């Protein structure tokens, strides 16, 4: 597995520090990891795309080498979206394509809704615009609060043991040992307070619902799901029906983490999309 992480930088915005990696040359593409991920999640994908693009990967707030503020109110989806726009402006990228996985997919959708002029193209891997109803959001927020409190009580290692075994990640259990070990190392690199506050502040229960804004998208949008991830295939179909500029591709022999379970197919789809749109 590639360990090339290119140029590393720390960028200060709004009182916090963001760790970023930059690879390649050309048009900028921002890659956003999922919950418990990091910039290193994208090592293989980032190196592949960097042959023709400037690839920017980031540790999202509360994760790995980026700040982990103690107040969960600092972790709102809107604030983190604003942070990332300022990070990209600090790199002198006023417009860029964005690829987001799971939590990072929700964040990428938020960026597109809140900062539409900055987003040239959007790729959402196994993501959603949030939960549609207030009761769904309340129920999820309560569940995330219980999970956050438990995480703080048991510590990062026991939490990672639990998180690795949820049904959403069943497709990862057949991955090569080296890949699974790298993913575990990334998950263990976080602080309990950072992950707990990420759940509290930018979990799908805490974030606004962006379902009502999807019909306003004008950028090309690629929705990627794994065929065995039925929940997110269904969400992507609903999104596809609402976004005028979207198309949905379902990847065979993959579940929620397509970039790990079917890496080459994922790279091919994203690369083709970047090359043939806008």
C-alpha positions in Angstrom: 0.0 0.0 0.0 1.3 3.4 -1.0 2.7 5.5 1.9 3.4 8.6 -0.3 1.7 11.5 1.5 3.3 14.3 -0.5 3.6 17.7 1.2 2.2 18.1 4.7 1.0 21.3 6.2 -0.8 22.7 9.2 -3.3 25.5 8.5 -4.8 27.7 11.2 -8.4 28.7 10.7 -11.0 30.0 13.1 -8.9 29.2 16.2 -8.2 25.6 15.2 -5.4 23.8 13.3 -6.1 21.5 10.3 -3.6 18.9 9.2 -3.5 18.5 5.4 -1.6 16.6 2.7 -1.1 17.7 -0.8 -0.1 15.5 -3.8 0.3 16.0 -7.5 -0.2 18.9 -9.8 -3.2 20.2 -11.7 -6.8 21.0 -10.9 -7.6 20.7 -7.1 -9.6 17.8 -5.7 -10.4 17.7 -2.0 -10.9 14.2 -0.4 -12.9 14.0 2.8 -12.7 10.8 5.0 -15.4 9.2 7.1 -15.8 9.0 10.9 -12.7 7.5 12.5 -10.8 8.0 9.3 -8.0 10.5 8.5 -6.1 12.0 5.5 -4.2 8.7 5.4 -7.4 6.9 4.5 -6.9 8.2 1.0 -3.2 7.1 0.5 -3.9 4.8 -2.5 -6.7 6.8 -4.1 -4.9 10.1 -3.6 -1.7 8.8 -5.1 -3.6 7.4 -8.2 -5.5 10.7 -8.8 -2.4 12.8 -8.2 -1.0 11.7 -11.6 -3.4 14.4 -13.1 -4.8 16.4 -10.2 -3.7 18.3 -7.1 -5.1 16.1 -4.4 -5.8 17.6 -1.0 -6.5 15.3 1.9 -7.4 16.6 5.4 -7.9 15.3 8.9 -11.4 16.6 9.7 -11.9 18.4 13.0 -11.6 15.9 16.0 -9.6 13.4 14.0 -5.9 12.4 14.1 -3.6 15.4 13.7 -6.2 18.2 13.4 -7.4 20.0 16.6 -10.0 18.3 18.8 -11.7 21.1 20.7 -13.4 20.2 24.0 -16.7 21.9 23.2 -19.0 19.9 20.9 -20.6 23.1 19.7 -17.4 23.8 17.6 -18.2 20.7 15.5 -21.3 21.7 13.6 -21.4 20.8 10.0 -21.8 24.4 9.0 -18.7 25.5 10.9 -16.5 22.7 9.6 -17.7 23.4 6.0 -16.7 27.0 6.6 -13.3 25.9 8.0 -12.6 23.8 4.9 -13.5 26.6 2.5 -11.0 28.8 4.3 -8.4 26.0 4.3 -8.7 25.8 0.5 -8.6 29.5 0.2 -5.3 29.5 2.2 -4.0 27.1 -0.4 -5.2 29.6 -3.1 -8.0 27.3 -4.4 -11.2 29.2 -4.7 -12.9 26.5 -6.6 -12.4 22.7 -6.4 -13.9 19.3 -6.9 -14.8 17.4 -3.7 -15.0 13.7 -3.0 -16.5 12.6 0.3 -17.0 9.2 2.0 -19.8 8.5 4.5 -19.4 11.3 7.1 -17.2 13.1 4.6 -19.9 12.6 2.0 -22.4 14.4 4.2 -19.8 17.1 4.7 -19.2 17.3 0.9 -23.0 17.7 0.4 -23.0 20.4 3.1 -20.2 22.2 1.3 -22.1 22.1 -2.0 -25.3 23.4 -0.4 -23.6 26.2 1.7 -20.7 27.2 -0.7 -22.0 26.3 -4.2 -19.7 28.6 -6.1 -16.6 26.8 -4.6 -17.6 23.3 -5.6 -16.9 22.4 -9.3 -17.8 18.7 -9.1 -19.1 16.4 -6.3 -18.5 12.7 -5.6 -20.4 11.1 -2.8 -19.4 7.7 -1.7 -21.9 5.9 0.6 -23.2 9.3 1.9 -26.4 11.1 2.5 -27.9 14.6 2.9 -28.8 13.8 6.5 -32.0 12.5 8.0 -35.2 13.8 6.6 -37.5 14.2 9.6 -37.1 15.8 13.0 -38.0 12.6 14.8 -35.3 10.6 12.9 -32.8 13.3 13.8 -33.8 13.3 17.5 -33.6 9.5 17.7 -30.2 9.4 16.1 -28.9 12.3 18.1 -29.9 10.5 21.3 -28.2 7.3 20.1 -25.0 9.2 19.2 -24.9 10.9 22.6 -25.1 7.5 24.3 -22.3 6.2 22.0 -20.2 9.3 22.7 -20.6 9.0 26.5 -19.6 5.3 26.3 -16.6 6.1 24.1 -15.4 8.6 26.8 -15.9 6.0 29.5 -14.1 3.0 27.9 -11.4 4.7 25.9 -10.3 4.6 22.2 -9.2 0.9 22.0 -12.4 -0.6 23.3 -14.4 1.8 21.1 -12.4 0.8 18.0 -12.9 -2.9 18.8 -16.7 -2.2 18.8 -16.7 0.1 15.7 -14.7 -2.4 13.6 -17.4 -5.0 14.1 -20.6 -3.1 13.3 -22.5 -4.6 10.4 -21.8 -1.6 8.2 -18.2 -2.7 7.8 -18.8 -6.4 7.3 -17.2 -6.1 3.8 -13.9 -5.1 5.4 -13.5 -8.4 7.2 -12.2 -10.1 4.0 -9.6 -7.4 3.2 -5.9 -8.2 3.3 -4.4 -8.1 6.7 -2.2 -5.2 5.9 -5.2 -3.1 4.9 -7.1 -4.0 8.0 -4.1 -3.2 10.2 -3.7 0.2 8.5 -7.3 1.0 9.1 -7.1 0.0 12.7 -4.0 2.2 13.2 -5.9 5.2 11.7 -8.8 4.6 14.1 -6.5 4.3 17.1 -4.8 7.6 16.2 -7.7 9.7 17.4 -8.5 11.1 20.9 -11.7 10.0 22.7 -12.9 13.6 23.0 -12.3 14.3 19.3 -14.4 11.4 18.2 -17.1 11.9 20.9 -17.5 15.5 19.9 -17.6 14.6 16.2 -20.5 12.3 16.9 -22.2 15.0 19.0 -21.6 17.9 16.6 -21.7 16.5 13.1 -23.4 13.1 13.4 -26.4 12.6 11.1 -28.7 13.4 13.9 -27.0 16.7 14.7 -26.6 18.0 11.2 -29.3 19.9 9.2 -31.2 17.9 6.6 -30.1 19.0 3.1 -32.7 16.9 1.2 -34.6 20.0 0.3 -31.6 21.7 -1.3 -30.7 18.9 -3.7 -32.8 20.1 -6.6 -30.7 23.3 -6.6 -27.4 21.5 -7.5 -25.9 22.6 -10.8 -22.5 20.8 -10.5 -22.0 17.4 -12.0 -22.6 14.8 -9.1 -21.5 11.2 -9.0 -23.1 9.0 -6.4 -21.2 5.8 -5.6 -22.4 2.9 -3.6 -21.5 -0.7 -3.1 -24.0 -3.2 -4.3 -24.2 -5.0 -1.0 -24.8 -1.8 0.9 -28.6 -1.8 0.4 -29.3 1.1 2.8 -27.0 3.5 0.9 -28.0 2.2 -2.5 -31.6 3.2 -1.6 -30.5 6.6 -0.4 -28.4 7.2 -3.5 -31.4 6.3 -5.7 -33.6 8.9 -3.9 -30.8 11.5 -4.2 -30.4 10.7 -7.9 -34.0 11.4 -8.5 -33.7 14.8 -6.9 -30.4 16.1 -8.2 -30.7 17.2 -11.9 -27.0 16.7 -12.6 -26.4 13.4 -10.8 -25.9 9.8 -11.8 -25.6 6.8 -9.6 -23.1 4.0 -10.0 -23.4 0.8 -7.9 -20.1 -1.1 -7.6 -20.1 -4.9 -7.7 -18.5 -6.9 -4.9 -18.4 -3.9 -2.5 -20.2 -2.7 0.6 -20.0 0.6 2.4 -16.3 1.3 2.0 -15.9 1.0 -1.7 -12.5 2.7 -1.7 -11.1 -0.2 0.4 -13.2 -3.1 -0.9 -13.0 -2.3 -4.6 -10.2 0.2 -4.8 -9.4 0.0 -8.5 -13.1 0.2 -9.5 -13.5 3.2 -7.2 -10.5 5.0 -8.7 -11.6 4.3 -12.2 -15.1 5.7 -11.6 -13.8 8.9 -9.9 -11.1 9.4 -12.5 -13.5 9.0 -15.4 -15.9 11.4 -13.8 -13.3 14.1 -13.2 -12.0 13.7 -16.8 -15.4 13.8 -18.5 -17.3 16.4 -16.6 -17.2 20.2 -16.4 
